[in-house]
Amino acid sequence: MRASCLARPPPDVGAVLAALPEEDSVELVGEAQDGTIRHAIVDDTEYRQLAALVAGARAACALPLYQDERHPLLCAVLPVSDGVLRARW
């Protein structure tokens, strides 16, 4: 079994909404109070709808759509059962 983990600091939901880029698409990920994780890919014309998506969220973050623009705080992977580390970024 392979596993990987990316960690980011817990952002302020209001600050995330305020810092959205003016002309770009993002993936918004939010954690509801019950622990469920929701996400939506939105462009700048749909930003008003985001307030409803993250209303009452415990945490949220806006991620760029391109993987090479995402910068997590930490990355970790586990080796497979034979002890070899196999991971792709």
PyMOL Python script that loads the backbone (N, CA, C, O; Angstrom):
from pymol import cmd

cmd.read_pdbstr("""\
ATOM      1  N   MET A   1       0.844  -1.170   0.000  1.00  0.00           N
ATOM      2  CA  MET A   1       0.000   0.000   0.000  1.00  0.00           C
ATOM      3  C   MET A   1       0.893   1.237   0.000  1.00  0.00           C
ATOM      4  O   MET A   1       1.893   1.284   0.715  1.00  0.00           O
ATOM      5  N   ARG A   2       0.537   2.221  -0.789  1.00  0.00           N
ATOM      6  CA  ARG A   2       1.272   3.478  -0.839  1.00  0.00           C
ATOM      7  C   ARG A   2       0.435   4.567  -0.197  1.00  0.00           C
ATOM      8  O   ARG A   2      -0.789   4.584  -0.327  1.00  0.00           O
ATOM      9  N   ALA A   3       1.093   5.462   0.487  1.00  0.00           N
ATOM     10  CA  ALA A   3       0.389   6.577   1.112  1.00  0.00           C
ATOM     11  C   ALA A   3       1.257   7.818   1.020  1.00  0.00           C
ATOM     12  O   ALA A   3       2.484   7.739   1.089  1.00  0.00           O
ATOM     13  N   SER A   4       0.619   8.948   0.866  1.00  0.00           N
ATOM     14  CA  SER A   4       1.343  10.209   0.893  1.00  0.00           C
ATOM     15  C   SER A   4       0.513  11.225   1.667  1.00  0.00           C
ATOM     16  O   SER A   4      -0.706  11.093   1.775  1.00  0.00           O
ATOM     17  N   CYS A   5       1.166  12.208   2.187  1.00  0.00           N
ATOM     18  CA  CYS A   5       0.503  13.226   2.992  1.00  0.00           C
ATOM     19  C   CYS A   5       1.108  14.583   2.662  1.00  0.00           C
ATOM     20  O   CYS A   5       2.329  14.728   2.601  1.00  0.00           O
ATOM     21  N   LEU A   6       0.261  15.563   2.452  1.00  0.00           N
ATOM     22  CA  LEU A   6       0.694  16.948   2.273  1.00  0.00           C
ATOM     23  C   LEU A   6       0.087  17.755   3.410  1.00  0.00           C
ATOM     24  O   LEU A   6      -1.090  17.580   3.723  1.00  0.00           O
ATOM     25  N   ALA A   7       0.848  18.618   4.023  1.00  0.00           N
ATOM     26  CA  ALA A   7       0.339  19.425   5.135  1.00  0.00           C
ATOM     27  C   ALA A   7       0.444  20.900   4.794  1.00  0.00           C
ATOM     28  O   ALA A   7       1.435  21.360   4.227  1.00  0.00           O
ATOM     29  N   ARG A   8      -0.584  21.615   5.149  1.00  0.00           N
ATOM     30  CA  ARG A   8      -0.601  23.056   4.985  1.00  0.00           C
ATOM     31  C   ARG A   8      -1.096  23.665   6.287  1.00  0.00           C
ATOM     32  O   ARG A   8      -1.839  23.010   7.017  1.00  0.00           O
ATOM     33  N   PRO A   9      -0.709  24.896   6.602  1.00  0.00           N
ATOM     34  CA  PRO A   9      -1.204  25.506   7.837  1.00  0.00           C
ATOM     35  C   PRO A   9      -2.707  25.736   7.752  1.00  0.00           C
ATOM     36  O   PRO A   9      -3.225  25.978   6.661  1.00  0.00           O
ATOM     37  N   PRO A  10      -3.427  25.666   8.882  1.00  0.00           N
ATOM     38  CA  PRO A  10      -4.874  25.888   8.861  1.00  0.00           C
ATOM     39  C   PRO A  10      -5.190  27.364   8.633  1.00  0.00           C
ATOM     40  O   PRO A  10      -4.999  28.175   9.539  1.00  0.00           O
ATOM     41  N   PRO A  11      -5.664  27.724   7.459  1.00  0.00           N
ATOM     42  CA  PRO A  11      -5.903  29.146   7.156  1.00  0.00           C
ATOM     43  C   PRO A  11      -7.232  29.648   7.700  1.00  0.00           C
ATOM     44  O   PRO A  11      -8.136  28.871   8.005  1.00  0.00           O
ATOM     45  N   ASP A  12      -7.323  30.946   7.809  1.00  0.00           N
ATOM     46  CA  ASP A  12      -8.547  31.633   8.186  1.00  0.00           C
ATOM     47  C   ASP A  12      -9.463  31.667   6.958  1.00  0.00           C
ATOM     48  O   ASP A  12      -9.054  32.137   5.896  1.00  0.00           O
ATOM     49  N   VAL A  13     -10.694  31.176   7.095  1.00  0.00           N
ATOM     50  CA  VAL A  13     -11.613  31.073   5.961  1.00  0.00           C
ATOM     51  C   VAL A  13     -11.884  32.441   5.338  1.00  0.00           C
ATOM     52  O   VAL A  13     -11.885  32.574   4.114  1.00  0.00           O
ATOM     53  N   GLY A  14     -12.109  33.446   6.160  1.00  0.00           N
ATOM     54  CA  GLY A  14     -12.351  34.796   5.638  1.00  0.00           C
ATOM     55  C   GLY A  14     -11.161  35.336   4.873  1.00  0.00           C
ATOM     56  O   GLY A  14     -11.323  35.987   3.841  1.00  0.00           O
ATOM     57  N   ALA A  15      -9.965  35.067   5.376  1.00  0.00           N
ATOM     58  CA  ALA A  15      -8.748  35.525   4.697  1.00  0.00           C
ATOM     59  C   ALA A  15      -8.564  34.811   3.361  1.00  0.00           C
ATOM     60  O   ALA A  15      -8.088  35.411   2.397  1.00  0.00           O
ATOM     61  N   VAL A  16      -8.939  33.534   3.298  1.00  0.00           N
ATOM     62  CA  VAL A  16      -8.837  32.775   2.042  1.00  0.00           C
ATOM     63  C   VAL A  16      -9.746  33.397   0.986  1.00  0.00           C
ATOM     64  O   VAL A  16      -9.330  33.592  -0.156  1.00  0.00           O
ATOM     65  N   LEU A  17     -10.979  33.706   1.365  1.00  0.00           N
ATOM     66  CA  LEU A  17     -11.917  34.314   0.413  1.00  0.00           C
ATOM     67  C   LEU A  17     -11.439  35.700  -0.014  1.00  0.00           C
ATOM     68  O   LEU A  17     -11.585  36.073  -1.177  1.00  0.00           O
ATOM     69  N   ALA A  18     -10.877  36.454   0.907  1.00  0.00           N
ATOM     70  CA  ALA A  18     -10.411  37.804   0.577  1.00  0.00           C
ATOM     71  C   ALA A  18      -9.184  37.791  -0.328  1.00  0.00           C
ATOM     72  O   ALA A  18      -8.955  38.749  -1.066  1.00  0.00           O
ATOM     73  N   ALA A  19      -8.394  36.721  -0.283  1.00  0.00           N
ATOM     74  CA  ALA A  19      -7.145  36.662  -1.043  1.00  0.00           C
ATOM     75  C   ALA A  19      -7.273  35.927  -2.379  1.00  0.00           C
ATOM     76  O   ALA A  19      -6.261  35.634  -3.015  1.00  0.00           O
ATOM     77  N   LEU A  20      -8.487  35.628  -2.811  1.00  0.00           N
ATOM     78  CA  LEU A  20      -8.652  34.940  -4.097  1.00  0.00           C
ATOM     79  C   LEU A  20      -8.140  35.822  -5.236  1.00  0.00           C
ATOM     80  O   LEU A  20      -8.348  37.035  -5.215  1.00  0.00           O
ATOM     81  N   PRO A  21      -7.479  35.233  -6.219  1.00  0.00           N
ATOM     82  CA  PRO A  21      -6.964  36.035  -7.338  1.00  0.00           C
ATOM     83  C   PRO A  21      -8.108  36.646  -8.140  1.00  0.00           C
ATOM     84  O   PRO A  21      -9.191  36.068  -8.234  1.00  0.00           O
ATOM     85  N   GLU A  22      -7.859  37.815  -8.715  1.00  0.00           N
ATOM     86  CA  GLU A  22      -8.918  38.518  -9.443  1.00  0.00           C
ATOM     87  C   GLU A  22      -9.305  37.838 -10.743  1.00  0.00           C
ATOM     88  O   GLU A  22     -10.481  37.840 -11.106  1.00  0.00           O
ATOM     89  N   GLU A  23      -8.352  37.259 -11.452  1.00  0.00           N
ATOM     90  CA  GLU A  23      -8.643  36.667 -12.755  1.00  0.00           C
ATOM     91  C   GLU A  23      -7.971  35.313 -12.902  1.00  0.00           C
ATOM     92  O   GLU A  23      -7.026  35.162 -13.676  1.00  0.00           O
ATOM     93  N   ASP A  24      -8.453  34.341 -12.168  1.00  0.00           N
ATOM     94  CA  ASP A  24      -7.862  33.021 -12.273  1.00  0.00           C
ATOM     95  C   ASP A  24      -8.823  31.988 -11.702  1.00  0.00           C
ATOM     96  O   ASP A  24      -9.720  32.327 -10.931  1.00  0.00           O
ATOM     97  N   SER A  25      -8.638  30.756 -12.073  1.00  0.00           N
ATOM     98  CA  SER A  25      -9.410  29.655 -11.507  1.00  0.00           C
ATOM     99  C   SER A  25      -8.615  29.028 -10.377  1.00  0.00           C
ATOM    100  O   SER A  25      -7.387  28.969 -10.426  1.00  0.00           O
ATOM    101  N   VAL A  26      -9.325  28.559  -9.359  1.00  0.00           N
ATOM    102  CA  VAL A  26      -8.687  27.913  -8.215  1.00  0.00           C
ATOM    103  C   VAL A  26      -9.508  26.696  -7.807  1.00  0.00           C
ATOM    104  O   VAL A  26     -10.674  26.557  -8.179  1.00  0.00           O
ATOM    105  N   GLU A  27      -8.877  25.823  -7.038  1.00  0.00           N
ATOM    106  CA  GLU A  27      -9.604  24.742  -6.385  1.00  0.00           C
ATOM    107  C   GLU A  27      -9.756  25.142  -4.929  1.00  0.00           C
ATOM    108  O   GLU A  27      -8.759  25.312  -4.226  1.00  0.00           O
ATOM    109  N   LEU A  28     -10.982  25.295  -4.470  1.00  0.00           N
ATOM    110  CA  LEU A  28     -11.243  25.659  -3.089  1.00  0.00           C
ATOM    111  C   LEU A  28     -11.571  24.390  -2.324  1.00  0.00           C
ATOM    112  O   LEU A  28     -12.472  23.644  -2.708  1.00  0.00           O
ATOM    113  N   VAL A  29     -10.848  24.144  -1.249  1.00  0.00           N
ATOM    114  CA  VAL A  29     -11.065  22.973  -0.406  1.00  0.00           C
ATOM    115  C   VAL A  29     -11.452  23.474   0.972  1.00  0.00           C
ATOM    116  O   VAL A  29     -10.786  24.345   1.531  1.00  0.00           O
ATOM    117  N   GLY A  30     -12.531  22.924   1.521  1.00  0.00           N
ATOM    118  CA  GLY A  30     -12.986  23.352   2.835  1.00  0.00           C
ATOM    119  C   GLY A  30     -13.369  22.166   3.702  1.00  0.00           C
ATOM    120  O   GLY A  30     -13.832  21.140   3.204  1.00  0.00           O
ATOM    121  N   GLU A  31     -13.169  22.320   5.012  1.00  0.00           N
ATOM    122  CA  GLU A  31     -13.564  21.292   5.973  1.00  0.00           C
ATOM    123  C   GLU A  31     -14.753  21.822   6.757  1.00  0.00           C
ATOM    124  O   GLU A  31     -14.665  22.861   7.411  1.00  0.00           O
ATOM    125  N   ALA A  32     -15.866  21.102   6.687  1.00  0.00           N
ATOM    126  CA  ALA A  32     -17.073  21.494   7.402  1.00  0.00           C
ATOM    127  C   ALA A  32     -16.907  21.188   8.892  1.00  0.00           C
ATOM    128  O   ALA A  32     -15.970  20.491   9.283  1.00  0.00           O
ATOM    129  N   GLN A  33     -17.802  21.700   9.711  1.00  0.00           N
ATOM    130  CA  GLN A  33     -17.744  21.474  11.157  1.00  0.00           C
ATOM    131  C   GLN A  33     -17.846  19.989  11.518  1.00  0.00           C
ATOM    132  O   GLN A  33     -17.315  19.566  12.545  1.00  0.00           O
ATOM    133  N   ASP A  34     -18.524  19.195  10.679  1.00  0.00           N
ATOM    134  CA  ASP A  34     -18.647  17.755  10.966  1.00  0.00           C
ATOM    135  C   ASP A  34     -17.464  16.943  10.453  1.00  0.00           C
ATOM    136  O   ASP A  34     -17.459  15.717  10.563  1.00  0.00           O
ATOM    137  N   GLY A  35     -16.452  17.624   9.888  1.00  0.00           N
ATOM    138  CA  GLY A  35     -15.241  16.947   9.438  1.00  0.00           C
ATOM    139  C   GLY A  35     -15.238  16.543   7.983  1.00  0.00           C
ATOM    140  O   GLY A  35     -14.213  16.075   7.486  1.00  0.00           O
ATOM    141  N   THR A  36     -16.347  16.706   7.278  1.00  0.00           N
ATOM    142  CA  THR A  36     -16.366  16.354   5.862  1.00  0.00           C
ATOM    143  C   THR A  36     -15.566  17.375   5.065  1.00  0.00           C
ATOM    144  O   THR A  36     -15.556  18.565   5.378  1.00  0.00           O
ATOM    145  N   ILE A  37     -14.905  16.887   4.043  1.00  0.00           N
ATOM    146  CA  ILE A  37     -14.087  17.730   3.174  1.00  0.00           C
ATOM    147  C   ILE A  37     -14.836  17.925   1.859  1.00  0.00           C
ATOM    148  O   ILE A  37     -15.297  16.960   1.250  1.00  0.00           O
ATOM    149  N   ARG A  38     -14.952  19.158   1.435  1.00  0.00           N
ATOM    150  CA  ARG A  38     -15.606  19.473   0.160  1.00  0.00           C
ATOM    151  C   ARG A  38     -14.644  20.293  -0.677  1.00  0.00           C
ATOM    152  O   ARG A  38     -13.792  21.009  -0.151  1.00  0.00           O
ATOM    153  N   HIS A  39     -14.793  20.179  -1.991  1.00  0.00           N
ATOM    154  CA  HIS A  39     -13.959  20.998  -2.866  1.00  0.00           C
ATOM    155  C   HIS A  39     -14.749  21.396  -4.092  1.00  0.00           C
ATOM    156  O   HIS A  39     -15.723  20.742  -4.466  1.00  0.00           O
ATOM    157  N   ALA A  40     -14.316  22.472  -4.707  1.00  0.00           N
ATOM    158  CA  ALA A  40     -14.937  22.953  -5.938  1.00  0.00           C
ATOM    159  C   ALA A  40     -13.877  23.692  -6.740  1.00  0.00           C
ATOM    160  O   ALA A  40     -13.051  24.420  -6.189  1.00  0.00           O
ATOM    161  N   ILE A  41     -13.918  23.493  -8.032  1.00  0.00           N
ATOM    162  CA  ILE A  41     -13.042  24.248  -8.928  1.00  0.00           C
ATOM    163  C   ILE A  41     -13.876  25.380  -9.497  1.00  0.00           C
ATOM    164  O   ILE A  41     -14.900  25.151 -10.140  1.00  0.00           O
ATOM    165  N   VAL A  42     -13.428  26.602  -9.255  1.00  0.00           N
ATOM    166  CA  VAL A  42     -14.205  27.779  -9.643  1.00  0.00           C
ATOM    167  C   VAL A  42     -13.318  28.792 -10.343  1.00  0.00           C
ATOM    168  O   VAL A  42     -12.105  28.831 -10.136  1.00  0.00           O
ATOM    169  N   ASP A  43     -13.943  29.606 -11.172  1.00  0.00           N
ATOM    170  CA  ASP A  43     -13.202  30.705 -11.788  1.00  0.00           C
ATOM    171  C   ASP A  43     -13.678  32.020 -11.173  1.00  0.00           C
ATOM    172  O   ASP A  43     -14.545  32.024 -10.299  1.00  0.00           O
ATOM    173  N   ASP A  44     -13.118  33.115 -11.626  1.00  0.00           N
ATOM    174  CA  ASP A  44     -13.395  34.407 -11.012  1.00  0.00           C
ATOM    175  C   ASP A  44     -14.851  34.845 -11.122  1.00  0.00           C
ATOM    176  O   ASP A  44     -15.272  35.725 -10.371  1.00  0.00           O
ATOM    177  N   THR A  45     -15.631  34.266 -12.026  1.00  0.00           N
ATOM    178  CA  THR A  45     -17.041  34.631 -12.136  1.00  0.00           C
ATOM    179  C   THR A  45     -17.899  33.939 -11.088  1.00  0.00           C
ATOM    180  O   THR A  45     -19.053  34.320 -10.894  1.00  0.00           O
ATOM    181  N   GLU A  46     -17.365  32.935 -10.412  1.00  0.00           N
ATOM    182  CA  GLU A  46     -18.137  32.160  -9.435  1.00  0.00           C
ATOM    183  C   GLU A  46     -17.731  32.430  -7.988  1.00  0.00           C
ATOM    184  O   GLU A  46     -18.181  31.720  -7.088  1.00  0.00           O
ATOM    185  N   TYR A  47     -16.903  33.424  -7.744  1.00  0.00           N
ATOM    186  CA  TYR A  47     -16.403  33.677  -6.396  1.00  0.00           C
ATOM    187  C   TYR A  47     -17.509  34.007  -5.404  1.00  0.00           C
ATOM    188  O   TYR A  47     -17.390  33.671  -4.226  1.00  0.00           O
ATOM    189  N   ARG A  48     -18.568  34.648  -5.842  1.00  0.00           N
ATOM    190  CA  ARG A  48     -19.667  34.987  -4.925  1.00  0.00           C
ATOM    191  C   ARG A  48     -20.323  33.731  -4.367  1.00  0.00           C
ATOM    192  O   ARG A  48     -20.786  33.731  -3.226  1.00  0.00           O
ATOM    193  N   GLN A  49     -20.369  32.675  -5.145  1.00  0.00           N
ATOM    194  CA  GLN A  49     -20.986  31.424  -4.701  1.00  0.00           C
ATOM    195  C   GLN A  49     -20.130  30.712  -3.657  1.00  0.00           C
ATOM    196  O   GLN A  49     -20.627  29.843  -2.941  1.00  0.00           O
ATOM    197  N   LEU A  50     -18.857  31.069  -3.563  1.00  0.00           N
ATOM    198  CA  LEU A  50     -17.970  30.406  -2.615  1.00  0.00           C
ATOM    199  C   LEU A  50     -18.358  30.678  -1.174  1.00  0.00           C
ATOM    200  O   LEU A  50     -18.158  29.823  -0.311  1.00  0.00           O
ATOM    201  N   ALA A  51     -18.901  31.832  -0.902  1.00  0.00           N
ATOM    202  CA  ALA A  51     -19.291  32.148   0.472  1.00  0.00           C
ATOM    203  C   ALA A  51     -20.275  31.107   0.991  1.00  0.00           C
ATOM    204  O   ALA A  51     -20.195  30.707   2.153  1.00  0.00           O
ATOM    205  N   ALA A  52     -21.197  30.666   0.149  1.00  0.00           N
ATOM    206  CA  ALA A  52     -22.151  29.634   0.563  1.00  0.00           C
ATOM    207  C   ALA A  52     -21.468  28.282   0.746  1.00  0.00           C
ATOM    208  O   ALA A  52     -21.832  27.515   1.637  1.00  0.00           O
ATOM    209  N   LEU A  53     -20.482  27.993  -0.094  1.00  0.00           N
ATOM    210  CA  LEU A  53     -19.781  26.711  -0.015  1.00  0.00           C
ATOM    211  C   LEU A  53     -18.994  26.581   1.281  1.00  0.00           C
ATOM    212  O   LEU A  53     -18.946  25.500   1.867  1.00  0.00           O
ATOM    213  N   VAL A  54     -18.381  27.665   1.735  1.00  0.00           N
ATOM    214  CA  VAL A  54     -17.542  27.597   2.929  1.00  0.00           C
ATOM    215  C   VAL A  54     -18.197  28.220   4.157  1.00  0.00           C
ATOM    216  O   VAL A  54     -17.532  28.422   5.174  1.00  0.00           O
ATOM    217  N   ALA A  55     -19.479  28.524   4.078  1.00  0.00           N
ATOM    218  CA  ALA A  55     -20.166  29.098   5.237  1.00  0.00           C
ATOM    219  C   ALA A  55     -20.084  28.118   6.410  1.00  0.00           C
ATOM    220  O   ALA A  55     -20.481  26.960   6.286  1.00  0.00           O
ATOM    221  N   GLY A  56     -19.581  28.577   7.514  1.00  0.00           N
ATOM    222  CA  GLY A  56     -19.457  27.736   8.694  1.00  0.00           C
ATOM    223  C   GLY A  56     -18.319  26.729   8.630  1.00  0.00           C
ATOM    224  O   GLY A  56     -18.236  25.843   9.481  1.00  0.00           O
ATOM    225  N   ALA A  57     -17.444  26.846   7.644  1.00  0.00           N
ATOM    226  CA  ALA A  57     -16.331  25.902   7.515  1.00  0.00           C
ATOM    227  C   ALA A  57     -15.339  26.091   8.651  1.00  0.00           C
ATOM    228  O   ALA A  57     -15.123  27.207   9.122  1.00  0.00           O
ATOM    229  N   ARG A  58     -14.739  24.992   9.085  1.00  0.00           N
ATOM    230  CA  ARG A  58     -13.705  25.031  10.122  1.00  0.00           C
ATOM    231  C   ARG A  58     -12.381  25.512   9.539  1.00  0.00           C
ATOM    232  O   ARG A  58     -11.614  26.201  10.212  1.00  0.00           O
ATOM    233  N   ALA A  59     -12.114  25.145   8.283  1.00  0.00           N
ATOM    234  CA  ALA A  59     -10.874  25.541   7.606  1.00  0.00           C
ATOM    235  C   ALA A  59     -11.122  25.532   6.110  1.00  0.00           C
ATOM    236  O   ALA A  59     -12.035  24.862   5.629  1.00  0.00           O
ATOM    237  N   ALA A  60     -10.316  26.271   5.381  1.00  0.00           N
ATOM    238  CA  ALA A  60     -10.426  26.299   3.919  1.00  0.00           C
ATOM    239  C   ALA A  60      -9.087  26.730   3.342  1.00  0.00           C
ATOM    240  O   ALA A  60      -8.285  27.382   4.011  1.00  0.00           O
ATOM    241  N   CYS A  61      -8.863  26.356   2.097  1.00  0.00           N
ATOM    242  CA  CYS A  61      -7.691  26.853   1.386  1.00  0.00           C
ATOM    243  C   CYS A  61      -8.008  26.894  -0.102  1.00  0.00           C
ATOM    244  O   CYS A  61      -8.793  26.092  -0.608  1.00  0.00           O
ATOM    245  N   ALA A  62      -7.393  27.828  -0.781  1.00  0.00           N
ATOM    246  CA  ALA A  62      -7.529  27.972  -2.227  1.00  0.00           C
ATOM    247  C   ALA A  62      -6.230  27.498  -2.849  1.00  0.00           C
ATOM    248  O   ALA A  62      -5.156  28.012  -2.540  1.00  0.00           O
ATOM    249  N   LEU A  63      -6.337  26.513  -3.728  1.00  0.00           N
ATOM    250  CA  LEU A  63      -5.161  25.920  -4.359  1.00  0.00           C
ATOM    251  C   LEU A  63      -5.118  26.267  -5.839  1.00  0.00           C
ATOM    252  O   LEU A  63      -6.160  26.268  -6.495  1.00  0.00           O
ATOM    253  N   PRO A  64      -3.946  26.560  -6.381  1.00  0.00           N
ATOM    254  CA  PRO A  64      -3.834  26.762  -7.821  1.00  0.00           C
ATOM    255  C   PRO A  64      -4.170  25.449  -8.546  1.00  0.00           C
ATOM    256  O   PRO A  64      -4.001  24.365  -7.988  1.00  0.00           O
ATOM    257  N   LEU A  65      -4.634  25.557  -9.762  1.00  0.00           N
ATOM    258  CA  LEU A  65      -4.994  24.354 -10.510  1.00  0.00           C
ATOM    259  C   LEU A  65      -3.777  23.580 -10.990  1.00  0.00           C
ATOM    260  O   LEU A  65      -3.866  22.372 -11.211  1.00  0.00           O
ATOM    261  N   TYR A  66      -2.654  24.245 -11.153  1.00  0.00           N
ATOM    262  CA  TYR A  66      -1.458  23.581 -11.663  1.00  0.00           C
ATOM    263  C   TYR A  66      -0.634  23.024 -10.507  1.00  0.00           C
ATOM    264  O   TYR A  66      -0.299  23.757  -9.576  1.00  0.00           O
ATOM    265  N   GLN A  67      -0.308  21.748 -10.557  1.00  0.00           N
ATOM    266  CA  GLN A  67       0.406  21.075  -9.476  1.00  0.00           C
ATOM    267  C   GLN A  67       1.740  21.741  -9.148  1.00  0.00           C
ATOM    268  O   GLN A  67       2.108  21.826  -7.977  1.00  0.00           O
ATOM    269  N   ASP A  68       2.464  22.210 -10.147  1.00  0.00           N
ATOM    270  CA  ASP A  68       3.772  22.800  -9.877  1.00  0.00           C
ATOM    271  C   ASP A  68       3.676  24.180  -9.221  1.00  0.00           C
ATOM    272  O   ASP A  68       4.701  24.745  -8.840  1.00  0.00           O
ATOM    273  N   GLU A  69       2.474  24.731  -9.082  1.00  0.00           N
ATOM    274  CA  GLU A  69       2.288  25.996  -8.377  1.00  0.00           C
ATOM    275  C   GLU A  69       1.848  25.782  -6.929  1.00  0.00           C
ATOM    276  O   GLU A  69       1.745  26.742  -6.166  1.00  0.00           O
ATOM    277  N   ARG A  70       1.590  24.535  -6.546  1.00  0.00           N
ATOM    278  CA  ARG A  70       1.165  24.229  -5.180  1.00  0.00           C
ATOM    279  C   ARG A  70       2.393  24.012  -4.303  1.00  0.00           C
ATOM    280  O   ARG A  70       3.298  23.262  -4.667  1.00  0.00           O
ATOM    281  N   HIS A  71       2.420  24.667  -3.152  1.00  0.00           N
ATOM    282  CA  HIS A  71       3.577  24.595  -2.266  1.00  0.00           C
ATOM    283  C   HIS A  71       3.131  24.217  -0.856  1.00  0.00           C
ATOM    284  O   HIS A  71       2.834  25.097  -0.048  1.00  0.00           O
ATOM    285  N   PRO A  72       3.082  22.928  -0.552  1.00  0.00           N
ATOM    286  CA  PRO A  72       2.668  22.519   0.792  1.00  0.00           C
ATOM    287  C   PRO A  72       3.743  22.820   1.830  1.00  0.00           C
ATOM    288  O   PRO A  72       4.913  23.013   1.500  1.00  0.00           O
ATOM    289  N   LEU A  73       3.327  22.854   3.076  1.00  0.00           N
ATOM    290  CA  LEU A  73       4.236  23.084   4.181  1.00  0.00           C
ATOM    291  C   LEU A  73       5.173  21.894   4.370  1.00  0.00           C
ATOM    292  O   LEU A  73       6.323  22.067   4.773  1.00  0.00           O
ATOM    293  N   LEU A  74       4.691  20.696   4.082  1.00  0.00           N
ATOM    294  CA  LEU A  74       5.458  19.478   4.294  1.00  0.00           C
ATOM    295  C   LEU A  74       4.919  18.392   3.378  1.00  0.00           C
ATOM    296  O   LEU A  74       3.720  18.354   3.102  1.00  0.00           O
ATOM    297  N   CYS A  75       5.783  17.514   2.907  1.00  0.00           N
ATOM    298  CA  CYS A  75       5.377  16.344   2.117  1.00  0.00           C
ATOM    299  C   CYS A  75       5.948  15.109   2.785  1.00  0.00           C
ATOM    300  O   CYS A  75       7.081  15.135   3.265  1.00  0.00           O
ATOM    301  N   ALA A  76       5.190  14.038   2.825  1.00  0.00           N
ATOM    302  CA  ALA A  76       5.666  12.792   3.424  1.00  0.00           C
ATOM    303  C   ALA A  76       5.093  11.615   2.645  1.00  0.00           C
ATOM    304  O   ALA A  76       3.982  11.690   2.120  1.00  0.00           O
ATOM    305  N   VAL A  77       5.851  10.538   2.575  1.00  0.00           N
ATOM    306  CA  VAL A  77       5.388   9.311   1.939  1.00  0.00           C
ATOM    307  C   VAL A  77       5.828   8.119   2.783  1.00  0.00           C
ATOM    308  O   VAL A  77       6.777   8.214   3.561  1.00  0.00           O
ATOM    309  N   LEU A  78       5.137   7.008   2.624  1.00  0.00           N
ATOM    310  CA  LEU A  78       5.491   5.771   3.312  1.00  0.00           C
ATOM    311  C   LEU A  78       6.038   4.769   2.310  1.00  0.00           C
ATOM    312  O   LEU A  78       5.573   4.723   1.171  1.00  0.00           O
ATOM    313  N   PRO A  79       7.011   3.970   2.706  1.00  0.00           N
ATOM    314  CA  PRO A  79       7.502   2.931   1.800  1.00  0.00           C
ATOM    315  C   PRO A  79       6.471   1.810   1.668  1.00  0.00           C
ATOM    316  O   PRO A  79       5.617   1.637   2.538  1.00  0.00           O
ATOM    317  N   VAL A  80       6.557   1.055   0.580  1.00  0.00           N
ATOM    318  CA  VAL A  80       5.685  -0.099   0.390  1.00  0.00           C
ATOM    319  C   VAL A  80       6.218  -1.258   1.233  1.00  0.00           C
ATOM    320  O   VAL A  80       7.258  -1.124   1.877  1.00  0.00           O
ATOM    321  N   SER A  81       5.524  -2.380   1.236  1.00  0.00           N
ATOM    322  CA  SER A  81       5.862  -3.492   2.121  1.00  0.00           C
ATOM    323  C   SER A  81       7.268  -4.056   1.907  1.00  0.00           C
ATOM    324  O   SER A  81       7.829  -4.650   2.828  1.00  0.00           O
ATOM    325  N   ASP A  82       7.850  -3.888   0.721  1.00  0.00           N
ATOM    326  CA  ASP A  82       9.208  -4.392   0.499  1.00  0.00           C
ATOM    327  C   ASP A  82      10.282  -3.398   0.954  1.00  0.00           C
ATOM    328  O   ASP A  82      11.473  -3.644   0.766  1.00  0.00           O
ATOM    329  N   GLY A  83       9.861  -2.271   1.556  1.00  0.00           N
ATOM    330  CA  GLY A  83      10.804  -1.309   2.089  1.00  0.00           C
ATOM    331  C   GLY A  83      11.294  -0.272   1.100  1.00  0.00           C
ATOM    332  O   GLY A  83      12.111   0.580   1.449  1.00  0.00           O
ATOM    333  N   VAL A  84      10.802  -0.331  -0.139  1.00  0.00           N
ATOM    334  CA  VAL A  84      11.253   0.614  -1.170  1.00  0.00           C
ATOM    335  C   VAL A  84      10.286   1.801  -1.199  1.00  0.00           C
ATOM    336  O   VAL A  84       9.067   1.635  -1.164  1.00  0.00           O
ATOM    337  N   LEU A  85      10.853   2.973  -1.262  1.00  0.00           N
ATOM    338  CA  LEU A  85      10.058   4.190  -1.359  1.00  0.00           C
ATOM    339  C   LEU A  85       9.757   4.488  -2.816  1.00  0.00           C
ATOM    340  O   LEU A  85      10.670   4.717  -3.610  1.00  0.00           O
ATOM    341  N   ARG A  86       8.486   4.484  -3.167  1.00  0.00           N
ATOM    342  CA  ARG A  86       8.070   4.794  -4.539  1.00  0.00           C
ATOM    343  C   ARG A  86       7.042   5.910  -4.454  1.00  0.00           C
ATOM    344  O   ARG A  86       5.938   5.706  -3.949  1.00  0.00           O
ATOM    345  N   ALA A  87       7.397   7.071  -4.941  1.00  0.00           N
ATOM    346  CA  ALA A  87       6.490   8.210  -4.905  1.00  0.00           C
ATOM    347  C   ALA A  87       6.716   9.073  -6.136  1.00  0.00           C
ATOM    348  O   ALA A  87       7.826   9.165  -6.661  1.00  0.00           O
ATOM    349  N   ARG A  88       5.647   9.698  -6.578  1.00  0.00           N
ATOM    350  CA  ARG A  88       5.730  10.627  -7.712  1.00  0.00           C
ATOM    351  C   ARG A  88       5.135  11.946  -7.298  1.00  0.00           C
ATOM    352  O   ARG A  88       4.120  12.005  -6.603  1.00  0.00           O
ATOM    353  N   TRP A  89       5.782  13.002  -7.735  1.00  0.00           N
ATOM    354  CA  TRP A  89       5.224  14.342  -7.522  1.00  0.00           C
ATOM    355  C   TRP A  89       4.958  14.965  -8.843  1.00  0.00           C
ATOM    356  O   TRP A  89       4.484  16.099  -8.907  1.00  0.00           O
TER     357      TRP A  89
END
""", "prot")
cmd.dss("prot")
cmd.show_as("cartoon", "prot")
cmd.util.cbc("prot")
cmd.orient("prot")
